[in-house]
Amino acid sequence: MSLSDCIKCYDTPCECGWEYRGWTVERLDGYVKMLNNVIMFKKLHPDQEFSMFMSDGETEADKKLMEYLRRN
């Protein structure tokens, strides 16, 4: 991911795929795995309240998500 908007879709992070063209298959597989784990956590815990901004401080849900991601 870049620190600025994607030059093709103007999203941060890129949502069109352009900025991932140089990634290795292994790195892409790891990214997909991480996103699938986030999806699974959110399905298992649909009512969690996450912080919106870094300046908000961590919520209990933020901490639980990171613990879940570290285990999976």
PyMOL Python script that loads the backbone (N, CA, C, O; Angstrom):
from pymol import cmd

cmd.read_pdbstr("""\
ATOM      1  N   MET A   1       0.841  -1.176   0.000  1.00  0.00           N
ATOM      2  CA  MET A   1       0.000   0.000   0.000  1.00  0.00           C
ATOM      3  C   MET A   1       0.885   1.237   0.000  1.00  0.00           C
ATOM      4  O   MET A   1       2.005   1.230   0.510  1.00  0.00           O
ATOM      5  N   SER A   2       0.361   2.264  -0.570  1.00  0.00           N
ATOM      6  CA  SER A   2       1.121   3.505  -0.638  1.00  0.00           C
ATOM      7  C   SER A   2       0.699   4.448   0.477  1.00  0.00           C
ATOM      8  O   SER A   2      -0.277   4.210   1.188  1.00  0.00           O
ATOM      9  N   LEU A   3       1.454   5.511   0.607  1.00  0.00           N
ATOM     10  CA  LEU A   3       1.120   6.537   1.590  1.00  0.00           C
ATOM     11  C   LEU A   3       0.171   7.570   1.003  1.00  0.00           C
ATOM     12  O   LEU A   3      -0.302   8.459   1.711  1.00  0.00           O
ATOM     13  N   SER A   4      -0.104   7.453  -0.282  1.00  0.00           N
ATOM     14  CA  SER A   4      -1.008   8.405  -0.925  1.00  0.00           C
ATOM     15  C   SER A   4      -2.033   7.641  -1.754  1.00  0.00           C
ATOM     16  O   SER A   4      -2.005   6.412  -1.818  1.00  0.00           O
ATOM     17  N   ASP A   5      -2.921   8.370  -2.374  1.00  0.00           N
ATOM     18  CA  ASP A   5      -3.967   7.755  -3.181  1.00  0.00           C
ATOM     19  C   ASP A   5      -3.386   6.986  -4.368  1.00  0.00           C
ATOM     20  O   ASP A   5      -2.371   7.382  -4.941  1.00  0.00           O
ATOM     21  N   CYS A   6      -4.037   5.893  -4.724  1.00  0.00           N
ATOM     22  CA  CYS A   6      -3.671   5.120  -5.914  1.00  0.00           C
ATOM     23  C   CYS A   6      -3.891   5.999  -7.145  1.00  0.00           C
ATOM     24  O   CYS A   6      -4.874   6.736  -7.213  1.00  0.00           O
ATOM     25  N   ILE A   7      -2.985   5.924  -8.109  1.00  0.00           N
ATOM     26  CA  ILE A   7      -3.117   6.760  -9.304  1.00  0.00           C
ATOM     27  C   ILE A   7      -4.224   6.285 -10.245  1.00  0.00           C
ATOM     28  O   ILE A   7      -4.595   7.002 -11.175  1.00  0.00           O
ATOM     29  N   LYS A   8      -4.749   5.087 -10.012  1.00  0.00           N
ATOM     30  CA  LYS A   8      -5.806   4.552 -10.882  1.00  0.00           C
ATOM     31  C   LYS A   8      -7.204   4.684 -10.267  1.00  0.00           C
ATOM     32  O   LYS A   8      -8.153   5.042 -10.964  1.00  0.00           O
ATOM     33  N   CYS A   9      -7.336   4.396  -8.963  1.00  0.00           N
ATOM     34  CA  CYS A   9      -8.669   4.451  -8.345  1.00  0.00           C
ATOM     35  C   CYS A   9      -8.788   5.580  -7.320  1.00  0.00           C
ATOM     36  O   CYS A   9      -9.885   5.876  -6.846  1.00  0.00           O
ATOM     37  N   TYR A  10      -7.661   6.210  -6.980  1.00  0.00           N
ATOM     38  CA  TYR A  10      -7.610   7.338  -6.039  1.00  0.00           C
ATOM     39  C   TYR A  10      -8.025   6.955  -4.621  1.00  0.00           C
ATOM     40  O   TYR A  10      -8.372   7.827  -3.824  1.00  0.00           O
ATOM     41  N   ASP A  11      -7.992   5.667  -4.299  1.00  0.00           N
ATOM     42  CA  ASP A  11      -8.327   5.215  -2.948  1.00  0.00           C
ATOM     43  C   ASP A  11      -7.050   4.915  -2.164  1.00  0.00           C
ATOM     44  O   ASP A  11      -6.022   4.553  -2.736  1.00  0.00           O
ATOM     45  N   THR A  12      -7.139   5.072  -0.864  1.00  0.00           N
ATOM     46  CA  THR A  12      -6.056   4.716   0.048  1.00  0.00           C
ATOM     47  C   THR A  12      -6.645   3.852   1.146  1.00  0.00           C
ATOM     48  O   THR A  12      -7.403   4.369   1.967  1.00  0.00           O
ATOM     49  N   PRO A  13      -6.337   2.564   1.205  1.00  0.00           N
ATOM     50  CA  PRO A  13      -5.457   1.850   0.291  1.00  0.00           C
ATOM     51  C   PRO A  13      -6.141   1.594  -1.053  1.00  0.00           C
ATOM     52  O   PRO A  13      -7.358   1.723  -1.189  1.00  0.00           O
ATOM     53  N   CYS A  14      -5.334   1.234  -2.021  1.00  0.00           N
ATOM     54  CA  CYS A  14      -5.831   0.941  -3.371  1.00  0.00           C
ATOM     55  C   CYS A  14      -6.906  -0.148  -3.306  1.00  0.00           C
ATOM     56  O   CYS A  14      -6.747  -1.159  -2.622  1.00  0.00           O
ATOM     57  N   GLU A  15      -8.002   0.083  -4.033  1.00  0.00           N
ATOM     58  CA  GLU A  15      -9.076  -0.914  -4.099  1.00  0.00           C
ATOM     59  C   GLU A  15      -9.245  -1.508  -5.493  1.00  0.00           C
ATOM     60  O   GLU A  15     -10.024  -2.443  -5.680  1.00  0.00           O
ATOM     61  N   CYS A  16      -8.520  -0.972  -6.469  1.00  0.00           N
ATOM     62  CA  CYS A  16      -8.672  -1.484  -7.840  1.00  0.00           C
ATOM     63  C   CYS A  16      -7.660  -2.575  -8.180  1.00  0.00           C
ATOM     64  O   CYS A  16      -7.835  -3.306  -9.155  1.00  0.00           O
ATOM     65  N   GLY A  17      -6.593  -2.683  -7.369  1.00  0.00           N
ATOM     66  CA  GLY A  17      -5.589  -3.717  -7.592  1.00  0.00           C
ATOM     67  C   GLY A  17      -4.292  -3.218  -8.216  1.00  0.00           C
ATOM     68  O   GLY A  17      -3.283  -3.922  -8.174  1.00  0.00           O
ATOM     69  N   TRP A  18      -4.297  -2.039  -8.786  1.00  0.00           N
ATOM     70  CA  TRP A  18      -3.137  -1.502  -9.486  1.00  0.00           C
ATOM     71  C   TRP A  18      -1.868  -1.501  -8.628  1.00  0.00           C
ATOM     72  O   TRP A  18      -0.800  -1.890  -9.100  1.00  0.00           O
ATOM     73  N   GLU A  19      -1.980  -1.076  -7.399  1.00  0.00           N
ATOM     74  CA  GLU A  19      -0.795  -0.942  -6.562  1.00  0.00           C
ATOM     75  C   GLU A  19      -0.239  -2.283  -6.078  1.00  0.00           C
ATOM     76  O   GLU A  19       0.821  -2.315  -5.452  1.00  0.00           O
ATOM     77  N   TYR A  20      -0.921  -3.367  -6.351  1.00  0.00           N
ATOM     78  CA  TYR A  20      -0.464  -4.689  -5.926  1.00  0.00           C
ATOM     79  C   TYR A  20       0.192  -5.458  -7.069  1.00  0.00           C
ATOM     80  O   TYR A  20       0.582  -6.612  -6.894  1.00  0.00           O
ATOM     81  N   ARG A  21       0.314  -4.837  -8.223  1.00  0.00           N
ATOM     82  CA  ARG A  21       0.828  -5.516  -9.411  1.00  0.00           C
ATOM     83  C   ARG A  21       2.261  -6.007  -9.238  1.00  0.00           C
ATOM     84  O   ARG A  21       2.649  -6.993  -9.864  1.00  0.00           O
ATOM     85  N   GLY A  22       3.042  -5.350  -8.416  1.00  0.00           N
ATOM     86  CA  GLY A  22       4.428  -5.743  -8.215  1.00  0.00           C
ATOM     87  C   GLY A  22       4.651  -6.686  -7.042  1.00  0.00           C
ATOM     88  O   GLY A  22       5.770  -7.144  -6.813  1.00  0.00           O
ATOM     89  N   TRP A  23       3.586  -6.976  -6.300  1.00  0.00           N
ATOM     90  CA  TRP A  23       3.726  -7.867  -5.149  1.00  0.00           C
ATOM     91  C   TRP A  23       3.954  -9.298  -5.609  1.00  0.00           C
ATOM     92  O   TRP A  23       3.471  -9.697  -6.669  1.00  0.00           O
ATOM     93  N   THR A  24       4.685 -10.064  -4.822  1.00  0.00           N
ATOM     94  CA  THR A  24       4.852 -11.483  -5.124  1.00  0.00           C
ATOM     95  C   THR A  24       3.543 -12.211  -4.814  1.00  0.00           C
ATOM     96  O   THR A  24       2.692 -11.712  -4.078  1.00  0.00           O
ATOM     97  N   VAL A  25       3.409 -13.391  -5.388  1.00  0.00           N
ATOM     98  CA  VAL A  25       2.228 -14.212  -5.108  1.00  0.00           C
ATOM     99  C   VAL A  25       2.166 -14.543  -3.620  1.00  0.00           C
ATOM    100  O   VAL A  25       1.085 -14.556  -3.032  1.00  0.00           O
ATOM    101  N   GLU A  26       3.316 -14.810  -3.012  1.00  0.00           N
ATOM    102  CA  GLU A  26       3.345 -15.135  -1.592  1.00  0.00           C
ATOM    103  C   GLU A  26       2.847 -13.967  -0.744  1.00  0.00           C
ATOM    104  O   GLU A  26       2.091 -14.160   0.208  1.00  0.00           O
ATOM    105  N   ARG A  27       3.271 -12.767  -1.095  1.00  0.00           N
ATOM    106  CA  ARG A  27       2.816 -11.584  -0.341  1.00  0.00           C
ATOM    107  C   ARG A  27       1.325 -11.375  -0.530  1.00  0.00           C
ATOM    108  O   ARG A  27       0.615 -11.065   0.427  1.00  0.00           O
ATOM    109  N   LEU A  28       0.841 -11.543  -1.760  1.00  0.00           N
ATOM    110  CA  LEU A  28      -0.595 -11.411  -2.024  1.00  0.00           C
ATOM    111  C   LEU A  28      -1.385 -12.468  -1.256  1.00  0.00           C
ATOM    112  O   LEU A  28      -2.431 -12.163  -0.685  1.00  0.00           O
ATOM    113  N   ASP A  29      -0.893 -13.707  -1.238  1.00  0.00           N
ATOM    114  CA  ASP A  29      -1.563 -14.769  -0.473  1.00  0.00           C
ATOM    115  C   ASP A  29      -1.646 -14.409   1.003  1.00  0.00           C
ATOM    116  O   ASP A  29      -2.675 -14.634   1.640  1.00  0.00           O
ATOM    117  N   GLY A  30      -0.577 -13.854   1.547  1.00  0.00           N
ATOM    118  CA  GLY A  30      -0.576 -13.434   2.947  1.00  0.00           C
ATOM    119  C   GLY A  30      -1.578 -12.331   3.213  1.00  0.00           C
ATOM    120  O   GLY A  30      -2.239 -12.327   4.251  1.00  0.00           O
ATOM    121  N   TYR A  31      -1.697 -11.396   2.286  1.00  0.00           N
ATOM    122  CA  TYR A  31      -2.642 -10.290   2.417  1.00  0.00           C
ATOM    123  C   TYR A  31      -4.079 -10.809   2.381  1.00  0.00           C
ATOM    124  O   TYR A  31      -4.927 -10.381   3.165  1.00  0.00           O
ATOM    125  N   VAL A  32      -4.335 -11.730   1.465  1.00  0.00           N
ATOM    126  CA  VAL A  32      -5.665 -12.337   1.358  1.00  0.00           C
ATOM    127  C   VAL A  32      -5.998 -13.093   2.640  1.00  0.00           C
ATOM    128  O   VAL A  32      -7.121 -13.007   3.137  1.00  0.00           O
ATOM    129  N   LYS A  33      -5.035 -13.831   3.177  1.00  0.00           N
ATOM    130  CA  LYS A  33      -5.253 -14.564   4.422  1.00  0.00           C
ATOM    131  C   LYS A  33      -5.608 -13.602   5.556  1.00  0.00           C
ATOM    132  O   LYS A  33      -6.541 -13.853   6.319  1.00  0.00           O
ATOM    133  N   MET A  34      -4.863 -12.506   5.665  1.00  0.00           N
ATOM    134  CA  MET A  34      -5.123 -11.528   6.721  1.00  0.00           C
ATOM    135  C   MET A  34      -6.531 -10.949   6.577  1.00  0.00           C
ATOM    136  O   MET A  34      -7.265 -10.847   7.560  1.00  0.00           O
ATOM    137  N   LEU A  35      -6.908 -10.572   5.352  1.00  0.00           N
ATOM    138  CA  LEU A  35      -8.247 -10.009   5.143  1.00  0.00           C
ATOM    139  C   LEU A  35      -9.332 -11.033   5.461  1.00  0.00           C
ATOM    140  O   LEU A  35     -10.356 -10.684   6.049  1.00  0.00           O
ATOM    141  N   ASN A  36      -9.121 -12.288   5.081  1.00  0.00           N
ATOM    142  CA  ASN A  36     -10.089 -13.337   5.416  1.00  0.00           C
ATOM    143  C   ASN A  36     -10.214 -13.513   6.921  1.00  0.00           C
ATOM    144  O   ASN A  36     -11.308 -13.769   7.423  1.00  0.00           O
ATOM    145  N   ASN A  37      -9.105 -13.379   7.648  1.00  0.00           N
ATOM    146  CA  ASN A  37      -9.159 -13.469   9.102  1.00  0.00           C
ATOM    147  C   ASN A  37      -9.935 -12.298   9.710  1.00  0.00           C
ATOM    148  O   ASN A  37     -10.681 -12.483  10.672  1.00  0.00           O
ATOM    149  N   VAL A  38      -9.765 -11.115   9.165  1.00  0.00           N
ATOM    150  CA  VAL A  38     -10.536  -9.959   9.645  1.00  0.00           C
ATOM    151  C   VAL A  38     -12.028 -10.193   9.389  1.00  0.00           C
ATOM    152  O   VAL A  38     -12.857  -9.921  10.258  1.00  0.00           O
ATOM    153  N   ILE A  39     -12.364 -10.688   8.217  1.00  0.00           N
ATOM    154  CA  ILE A  39     -13.763 -10.987   7.891  1.00  0.00           C
ATOM    155  C   ILE A  39     -14.327 -12.017   8.863  1.00  0.00           C
ATOM    156  O   ILE A  39     -15.435 -11.845   9.372  1.00  0.00           O
ATOM    157  N   MET A  40     -13.581 -13.080   9.126  1.00  0.00           N
ATOM    158  CA  MET A  40     -14.051 -14.124  10.033  1.00  0.00           C
ATOM    159  C   MET A  40     -14.280 -13.560  11.430  1.00  0.00           C
ATOM    160  O   MET A  40     -15.294 -13.862  12.059  1.00  0.00           O
ATOM    161  N   PHE A  41     -13.349 -12.741  11.924  1.00  0.00           N
ATOM    162  CA  PHE A  41     -13.506 -12.143  13.243  1.00  0.00           C
ATOM    163  C   PHE A  41     -14.778 -11.305  13.294  1.00  0.00           C
ATOM    164  O   PHE A  41     -15.546 -11.394  14.252  1.00  0.00           O
ATOM    165  N   LYS A  42     -15.001 -10.495  12.269  1.00  0.00           N
ATOM    166  CA  LYS A  42     -16.182  -9.629  12.253  1.00  0.00           C
ATOM    167  C   LYS A  42     -17.469 -10.438  12.166  1.00  0.00           C
ATOM    168  O   LYS A  42     -18.491 -10.023  12.713  1.00  0.00           O
ATOM    169  N   LYS A  43     -17.441 -11.580  11.493  1.00  0.00           N
ATOM    170  CA  LYS A  43     -18.618 -12.453  11.442  1.00  0.00           C
ATOM    171  C   LYS A  43     -18.870 -13.108  12.792  1.00  0.00           C
ATOM    172  O   LYS A  43     -20.018 -13.265  13.208  1.00  0.00           O
ATOM    173  N   LEU A  44     -17.788 -13.492  13.478  1.00  0.00           N
ATOM    174  CA  LEU A  44     -17.919 -14.118  14.790  1.00  0.00           C
ATOM    175  C   LEU A  44     -18.308 -13.124  15.880  1.00  0.00           C
ATOM    176  O   LEU A  44     -18.915 -13.504  16.881  1.00  0.00           O
ATOM    177  N   HIS A  45     -17.962 -11.858  15.688  1.00  0.00           N
ATOM    178  CA  HIS A  45     -18.184 -10.800  16.685  1.00  0.00           C
ATOM    179  C   HIS A  45     -18.820  -9.582  16.014  1.00  0.00           C
ATOM    180  O   HIS A  45     -18.181  -8.534  15.921  1.00  0.00           O
ATOM    181  N   PRO A  46     -20.057  -9.699  15.549  1.00  0.00           N
ATOM    182  CA  PRO A  46     -20.657  -8.627  14.747  1.00  0.00           C
ATOM    183  C   PRO A  46     -20.940  -7.330  15.497  1.00  0.00           C
ATOM    184  O   PRO A  46     -21.094  -6.285  14.865  1.00  0.00           O
ATOM    185  N   ASP A  47     -21.011  -7.369  16.809  1.00  0.00           N
ATOM    186  CA  ASP A  47     -21.395  -6.163  17.552  1.00  0.00           C
ATOM    187  C   ASP A  47     -20.222  -5.442  18.200  1.00  0.00           C
ATOM    188  O   ASP A  47     -20.422  -4.603  19.078  1.00  0.00           O
ATOM    189  N   GLN A  48     -19.008  -5.756  17.782  1.00  0.00           N
ATOM    190  CA  GLN A  48     -17.837  -5.115  18.370  1.00  0.00           C
ATOM    191  C   GLN A  48     -17.766  -3.643  17.951  1.00  0.00           C
ATOM    192  O   GLN A  48     -18.147  -3.280  16.838  1.00  0.00           O
ATOM    193  N   GLU A  49     -17.278  -2.824  18.849  1.00  0.00           N
ATOM    194  CA  GLU A  49     -17.121  -1.397  18.555  1.00  0.00           C
ATOM    195  C   GLU A  49     -15.639  -1.077  18.445  1.00  0.00           C
ATOM    196  O   GLU A  49     -14.905  -1.119  19.432  1.00  0.00           O
ATOM    197  N   PHE A  50     -15.213  -0.759  17.235  1.00  0.00           N
ATOM    198  CA  PHE A  50     -13.822  -0.448  16.960  1.00  0.00           C
ATOM    199  C   PHE A  50     -13.600   1.058  16.984  1.00  0.00           C
ATOM    200  O   PHE A  50     -14.518   1.844  16.752  1.00  0.00           O
ATOM    201  N   SER A  51     -12.358   1.441  17.270  1.00  0.00           N
ATOM    202  CA  SER A  51     -12.011   2.865  17.190  1.00  0.00           C
ATOM    203  C   SER A  51     -12.067   3.279  15.723  1.00  0.00           C
ATOM    204  O   SER A  51     -11.861   2.463  14.824  1.00  0.00           O
ATOM    205  N   MET A  52     -12.348   4.552  15.500  1.00  0.00           N
ATOM    206  CA  MET A  52     -12.426   5.060  14.131  1.00  0.00           C
ATOM    207  C   MET A  52     -11.099   5.662  13.670  1.00  0.00           C
ATOM    208  O   MET A  52     -10.751   5.585  12.492  1.00  0.00           O
ATOM    209  N   PHE A  53     -10.372   6.255  14.596  1.00  0.00           N
ATOM    210  CA  PHE A  53      -9.145   6.962  14.257  1.00  0.00           C
ATOM    211  C   PHE A  53      -8.041   6.548  15.215  1.00  0.00           C
ATOM    212  O   PHE A  53      -8.315   6.122  16.337  1.00  0.00           O
ATOM    213  N   MET A  54      -6.801   6.671  14.779  1.00  0.00           N
ATOM    214  CA  MET A  54      -5.669   6.315  15.644  1.00  0.00           C
ATOM    215  C   MET A  54      -5.672   7.140  16.924  1.00  0.00           C
ATOM    216  O   MET A  54      -5.253   6.654  17.974  1.00  0.00           O
ATOM    217  N   SER A  55      -6.133   8.361  16.847  1.00  0.00           N
ATOM    218  CA  SER A  55      -6.128   9.244  18.017  1.00  0.00           C
ATOM    219  C   SER A  55      -7.212   8.887  19.036  1.00  0.00           C
ATOM    220  O   SER A  55      -7.200   9.415  20.148  1.00  0.00           O
ATOM    221  N   ASP A  56      -8.155   7.996  18.677  1.00  0.00           N
ATOM    222  CA  ASP A  56      -9.233   7.603  19.592  1.00  0.00           C
ATOM    223  C   ASP A  56      -8.750   6.696  20.719  1.00  0.00           C
ATOM    224  O   ASP A  56      -9.407   6.597  21.755  1.00  0.00           O
ATOM    225  N   GLY A  57      -7.638   6.048  20.533  1.00  0.00           N
ATOM    226  CA  GLY A  57      -7.201   5.049  21.498  1.00  0.00           C
ATOM    227  C   GLY A  57      -7.853   3.714  21.196  1.00  0.00           C
ATOM    228  O   GLY A  57      -8.906   3.656  20.561  1.00  0.00           O
ATOM    229  N   GLU A  58      -7.228   2.648  21.651  1.00  0.00           N
ATOM    230  CA  GLU A  58      -7.726   1.309  21.371  1.00  0.00           C
ATOM    231  C   GLU A  58      -8.952   0.963  22.203  1.00  0.00           C
ATOM    232  O   GLU A  58      -9.011   1.241  23.400  1.00  0.00           O
ATOM    233  N   THR A  59      -9.916   0.358  21.550  1.00  0.00           N
ATOM    234  CA  THR A  59     -11.064  -0.186  22.258  1.00  0.00           C
ATOM    235  C   THR A  59     -10.759  -1.643  22.605  1.00  0.00           C
ATOM    236  O   THR A  59      -9.771  -2.203  22.130  1.00  0.00           O
ATOM    237  N   GLU A  60     -11.597  -2.245  23.422  1.00  0.00           N
ATOM    238  CA  GLU A  60     -11.443  -3.671  23.720  1.00  0.00           C
ATOM    239  C   GLU A  60     -11.578  -4.494  22.446  1.00  0.00           C
ATOM    240  O   GLU A  60     -10.893  -5.505  22.288  1.00  0.00           O
ATOM    241  N   ALA A  61     -12.454  -4.073  21.536  1.00  0.00           N
ATOM    242  CA  ALA A  61     -12.632  -4.791  20.272  1.00  0.00           C
ATOM    243  C   ALA A  61     -11.359  -4.725  19.431  1.00  0.00           C
ATOM    244  O   ALA A  61     -10.980  -5.713  18.802  1.00  0.00           O
ATOM    245  N   ASP A  62     -10.698  -3.568  19.417  1.00  0.00           N
ATOM    246  CA  ASP A  62      -9.430  -3.441  18.695  1.00  0.00           C
ATOM    247  C   ASP A  62      -8.425  -4.454  19.227  1.00  0.00           C
ATOM    248  O   ASP A  62      -7.755  -5.137  18.453  1.00  0.00           O
ATOM    249  N   LYS A  63      -8.324  -4.549  20.541  1.00  0.00           N
ATOM    250  CA  LYS A  63      -7.381  -5.467  21.173  1.00  0.00           C
ATOM    251  C   LYS A  63      -7.729  -6.918  20.860  1.00  0.00           C
ATOM    252  O   LYS A  63      -6.843  -7.721  20.571  1.00  0.00           O
ATOM    253  N   LYS A  64      -9.023  -7.259  20.917  1.00  0.00           N
ATOM    254  CA  LYS A  64      -9.459  -8.624  20.621  1.00  0.00           C
ATOM    255  C   LYS A  64      -9.155  -8.999  19.168  1.00  0.00           C
ATOM    256  O   LYS A  64      -8.730 -10.118  18.882  1.00  0.00           O
ATOM    257  N   LEU A  65      -9.376  -8.050  18.257  1.00  0.00           N
ATOM    258  CA  LEU A  65      -9.092  -8.309  16.844  1.00  0.00           C
ATOM    259  C   LEU A  65      -7.611  -8.603  16.652  1.00  0.00           C
ATOM    260  O   LEU A  65      -7.259  -9.565  15.969  1.00  0.00           O
ATOM    261  N   MET A  66      -6.743  -7.799  17.237  1.00  0.00           N
ATOM    262  CA  MET A  66      -5.310  -8.013  17.070  1.00  0.00           C
ATOM    263  C   MET A  66      -4.865  -9.333  17.698  1.00  0.00           C
ATOM    264  O   MET A  66      -3.994 -10.008  17.148  1.00  0.00           O
ATOM    265  N   GLU A  67      -5.439  -9.709  18.826  1.00  0.00           N
ATOM    266  CA  GLU A  67      -5.121 -11.008  19.426  1.00  0.00           C
ATOM    267  C   GLU A  67      -5.542 -12.130  18.485  1.00  0.00           C
ATOM    268  O   GLU A  67      -4.800 -13.094  18.292  1.00  0.00           O
ATOM    269  N   TYR A  68      -6.732 -12.007  17.897  1.00  0.00           N
ATOM    270  CA  TYR A  68      -7.239 -13.000  16.963  1.00  0.00           C
ATOM    271  C   TYR A  68      -6.325 -13.105  15.744  1.00  0.00           C
ATOM    272  O   TYR A  68      -6.008 -14.210  15.304  1.00  0.00           O
ATOM    273  N   LEU A  69      -5.897 -11.967  15.195  1.00  0.00           N
ATOM    274  CA  LEU A  69      -5.050 -11.985  14.010  1.00  0.00           C
ATOM    275  C   LEU A  69      -3.683 -12.585  14.321  1.00  0.00           C
ATOM    276  O   LEU A  69      -3.112 -13.277  13.478  1.00  0.00           O
ATOM    277  N   ARG A  70      -3.159 -12.340  15.485  1.00  0.00           N
ATOM    278  CA  ARG A  70      -1.856 -12.914  15.849  1.00  0.00           C
ATOM    279  C   ARG A  70      -1.927 -14.433  15.980  1.00  0.00           C
ATOM    280  O   ARG A  70      -0.951 -15.125  15.690  1.00  0.00           O
ATOM    281  N   ARG A  71      -3.061 -14.950  16.409  1.00  0.00           N
ATOM    282  CA  ARG A  71      -3.234 -16.404  16.573  1.00  0.00           C
ATOM    283  C   ARG A  71      -3.484 -17.106  15.240  1.00  0.00           C
ATOM    284  O   ARG A  71      -3.172 -18.287  15.082  1.00  0.00           O
ATOM    285  N   ASN A  72      -4.042 -16.377  14.297  1.00  0.00           N
ATOM    286  CA  ASN A  72      -4.434 -16.992  13.020  1.00  0.00           C
ATOM    287  C   ASN A  72      -3.507 -16.535  11.961  1.00  0.00           C
ATOM    288  O   ASN A  72      -3.650 -16.928  10.804  1.00  0.00           O
TER     289      ASN A  72
END
""", "prot")
cmd.dss("prot")
cmd.show_as("cartoon", "prot")
cmd.util.cbc("prot")
cmd.orient("prot")
